[in-house]
Amino acid sequence: MTLASASHERINVALGDRSYDIVIGTDVLARAGELMKPVLKLPKVIIVTDDNVAPLHLEALQKSLDQADIAHEAIIMPAGESTKSFENLGNLMNDLLGRGLERKSCLVALGGGVIGDLTGFAAAIAMRGIEFVQIPTTLLAQVDSSVGGKTGINVPAGKNLVGAFHQPKMVLADMTVLDSLPKRDLLAGYAEVVKYGALGDEPFFTWLESHGQDLIDGAMSARIEAVKRSCLAKANIVAQDEKEGGVRALLNLGHTFGHALESAVGYGGRLVHGEAVAIGMVMAFDLSVAMGLCPADDAARLRRHLAAVGLPTDPTHIPGMTWNTDDLIARMATDKKVADGNLTFILARSMGDSFITQDVKVEQLALTVSESIGETLLGD
């Protein structure tokens, strides 16, 4: 459900007494205090952000909290994927507890997916669970990680393998903060926007083919529409399946492949999550074509659109990497989406029609992976 006001739109994530709103607009950060005050148990919050975001947006958030008479403190974490670690979680928890945290306290995650995941997990385990608000400052976080309650950290065995489902009290998505993003980060978020069209909404994918470049170039109307439609799609799925027992797994289109790529690269700057998802979606469509499930034209259509906006479409786009098929498949086997010892894949029947399956032969998977990385398998 979407409710519009003169300056913003609201989407409700329907989870009974844990339901919450996603607020989307161009004045959301300036009104953050006013918007979040009704959901706070105490007029006091602790902001968690990072040293990239703080110089850009912390002052505006603090000003809005002052205007709403909400007391606030701020904790500034290091920026980067490596912040999602046990060490930094421990540092954050010690800092929070040292500030007199209590059960009615509320954290505010101001940042991208790393800060949102880390802060949400800290909120889930602090005092056995306190509340938090998401203020995502990247496109990827606005359309994906801030919505749905998945929180967690990375460990050497894989990404997000330690975490909890813990829903926020509110998500505040301001389109103007996207102007501060480097283009690479904006494109990484755009990959997750494309995912919603590819997995379940062909008309949205068609809209993106016409308007996606406008979003990337800064058109606010296109950004609001894309974020709204993406969040609506995710909110509807989360309302049906909060803890990924069924249909929510569709949101992992491209992620089984993408997480293996990220793990192999090492979560550094050579490959960011959205780029991995873009490549992973292409690999999922290629596997679907190879299995006779999906028209080749739809896989080509996906590859063509991603490439047109500047996203990578196969692992060979990543400089300095030597890929190995067996290694990537082994990394997939440690993914959270393994069930009963079997790899779970999101494959496609066509653009906008995806489904969940464990019925993938390892020989076919190996062939698709090897073709994607440009490796010749023995016996070929």
N, C-alpha and C positions, 0 to 999 in steps of 0.2 A: 504493500500500500504506500502511495506517495502523497504527501500533503504539502502544498506549496504555500509560501507566504510571499510578500512583496520582494523579499531579498534572498530567500533561500528555499530549498526544498527538503522535506523530511521523508525518509524511508524507515519503516518500522521492521525490525527483526523480531518476528513473533515467536517468543519462547516462554509464554505464560508469564509467571511472576518475574522472570528474568529478561523480559522483552526490553528492547532499547531502540533509540532512534539514531539514524545516521543523518546528519545535517550537512547539506551540500550547498555551497554558494560562494559568493565573492567577498563577503564581509564577515565570514564566520570567525576568523581569528580575532578580529577587532571586537566581536561580540561574545567571545568564548566564555567569559565570566558570567554574563547574563544568561547564556544558553545552558551552562552546566549547573548553575546554582540550584535549580529545583531538584536535581538528582543527588546532591551532596547531603550527607548526614551531618556534617560539620562545615562551617564556612572557612575551610582551611584545606590546602592541598600541598603535596610535595611534587614538584615538576621534575621529571627525569628526561634529560636531553643529552645531546652529544656536542663535542667541540666544533663540529661543522655547522650544526643547526643553531646553536645558541647565539652566535653573533648575528644571525639573520632574523630570527623570529622570537627569541625569548623575551626581548623587551616589549614587543607588541602584546604577547600573551600576559606578561606581568601587568601591563597597563590595563588590560581588560579585566583582570582579576581585581586590581585596585578599584576600578570603577564599580565593580559588583560587591565590594567590601568582602572579598575572599582573601584571607591571609595565605601567604605562599612562601615556600622555600624552593631552591633549585639545586639539583645534583647534576653535574656535567660529567658525562662518561666519555671515554675515548670513542672516536668514530671508527666505523668499519666492521665487517663481518666477524672479525676475530673477537669483538666485544661480547659476542654471544657465547661465553665460555663459563665454566665453573668458577674460574678465578674471578672474573668480573661480576658474576652473580654474587659470589661471596662478598666482594668489596661493596657492592650495592646494598646487600642486606645489612652488612655491618653499619654502613652509613645511615640507612633508614632507621635501624633500631637505635642508633646513637642519637637520633633526633627525636626520640620519644614517641615512636610510632604506636598507635593504638588501633583497636578493632574498628572504630568509626572513621579512621583515616582514609584518605583517597589519594591515589597516585595519578599523575597526569603524564602520559607518554607523549612527548613532543619530539617527533622525529620520523624516520623511515621505519622499515620493517624490523631492523635490528633493535632499535630502541623500543618499538612496540612489543616485540616478542619477549625481550628481556624484562621490561617493566611489567608486562602482563604476567609473566612467570613469577616474578618477585611478589606481585600482588596475590597470586594464587597460593603461595606458600607462606607469606608473612602472616603471623598470628592465625594460621590455618585458613587464611583467605580474607583479604580486604578488597575494597572496590578500586576501580581505576577507570580513567577516561582516556580514549585514544584521540590524539590530534595528529594525524598522519601528514607528513610534509613532503612525501614523494607520491607520484602517481601510482606506483606499484602498491604502496601501503594503503592508499585510499581505496583502491578497487579490490584488494585481496587481503593482505595480512592483518589489517586493522578490523576486519569484519569477520565474525564467526567464532571468536574465542580461542583460536589455537595460539598457544604461547610456548616458548621453549628456548633451548640453547643447543649449540652444536657440540659434538664430542668427536674424538678421532675416528670412531666407527662410522660416523655419518652425520648428516644435517638434521637438526630438530629431533634427535632421538630421545632427548630428555625434555619433558615438558608436561603441560597440563591443559585441559580445556577449562578456560576461565573467561566468561563473557564480560565485556566492558559495560559500563553504565551508559555510555554515550560515545558516538564517534563524530568528530567535527572535521569536515573535509572542506578546506578553503582552497578554491581554485587559484587564487592569486599567488600562493606560496610556490606553485609550480614554476613560476617565472624565474625563481632562483636556482632551479635545477640545471646541472649540466645536461646537454642534449643526450649524452649516453644514458644517464639515469632516467630521463624522460622516456626514451625509447625502451628501456628495460621495463618500465611500467606499462608501456603501450603493448608489450607482448602479452601481458596478463589481460588487457582489455580485449585483444584479438581472441584470446582463449575462450571468452564467454560466447563470442559469435561462433567459433569453430565447434564448440562442444554442444551447443543447444539452441542457437538462434541464428539461422542463416540470414534472415533479413537484417539483423544487426551487423553481421559480417559484410553484407552488401553495403550498408550505410557507411561502414568504416572504409571500404574501398573508395568511397566518394569523399568522405569527410575526415578520415584519419590524419591526413597530412595537415588539415586545418588545425586539428587538436595539437599536433606537434609544433606547428608554427605559432601557436599562442591564442587561437580564437577561443574566447571564454565560453561562448555558446556551445561550441563543439565539445569543449572539455566538460562542461556541466552535463550535457546530454550523454556523453560516453561514460562518465563516472556514475551518473544516475542509473543508466541501463545495466552497467556492470554490477553495481551494488544491489539493484533489484534482483538480478539473477542469482547472486550469491545469497542474499537474504532469503529468497524463496527456497533455495536448496537447504540452507542451514536450518530453517524452520521445520523442514521435513525430516532432517537427519543431522542432529546437532553433533554427534560424536562419530560420524563417518562409519556407520554400520551398513550403509547401503548407497543411496543416490549421491551423497556428498562426495564420494570418491571420484565422481565425474570431474570435480574441480581440479583433480590431479592430472588432467590431460597434459602430456608432455613432461610431467614431473618425474616419472620413474627413470626416463632417459636423462632428463636434465639434472637431477640430483646426482646421478652417477658421474656425469661430466664435471659437475662442480667438485665432487669429492676427488676426482682424479687430478683436477687442476690445483686444488688446495685452498679454495675459498679466498683467493687473493684477487688482485685487480685485473688479472687477465680474462676472467669470465665472471660476470655478475649474474644474479639469479634470473632476471628477466631474459637475458641473452640465452641462458641455458634452457629456459622454458621455450623460447622461440625455436631453438634447434631441436629440442625434445618433441615439440608438437609436429615438426616436419618428419622426424623419425617415426613418430606414432602413425602419422598418415601414410608414410612410405611402407611401414609394416602392414598396415591395413590393406594397402594396394597389393602388396606381395602375397597376402593371404587370400586375395580375391574377394575382399569385403567391401572395398571402396573404389569408386571410379578414379582412375589416374588423373583425370582432369581436376578433381577436387584437391588432390595433393599438390598438383602444379599451381592451382589457384592460391593455396595457402602460401606456398614457397614464394610465389611471385609478389604477393602483397607484402610479406615480411621483408623481402629484399628491397622492394620499392621504397620503403620508409627508412631503410638503413640498418635492419636487424640481421644478424648472422643466421644462416639456414643450415649449416652443417659444421661439424667439429673442426674441419680443416681451416675454418676462418680464424681459429684461435692460434696466435703465433707461439712458436717455441714449444709445442707439445708433440710428443710421440705417442700415438694412441695404440692400444692393444684391445682387441675384441674380447678376449677371455677376461682381461682385467675389468673392463666396463661391465660385463655381465656379472662378474663376481661382486662388483660394487652394487649393482641392482639388487642382489640377493640379500643385502643388509638393509634395504629400504624398509620404512615403516609399512609399506603397502604389501609386504609379503604376508600371505595368509595360509596357514596349514602347510608351510614349507613351499608354497607355490607363489611365483611372481604374479602380481596383479597388474594388468595393463588397461589403460583407457584407449580404446581403438575407435575407429570411425566407420560408419556405413556410408556417410556422405558429409558434405559440409553442413554443420549444424545438427548432426545426428550421431552422437557418440554413445558408447556403451562400455560396461565393465566386463572384463573376461580374465580368466586364468588359463584359457585354452590356447596357449601359444607354444608351439614346439620350439625347443631350444635351437634346433638347426635353422629354423626360419629366422629366429631372433638374431642368431649369430650372423647370418647372411646379410640381414638388413643393417646391423651395426657395422659390419666390415665394409659394406658398400658406402656407408655414410662417412667413415673415417678414412676411406681410400686404402684399406688393407686387403691384400689377397690372402684368402684362407687356404691352408694346405688342402690339396685335393680339388681345388677349383680349376 
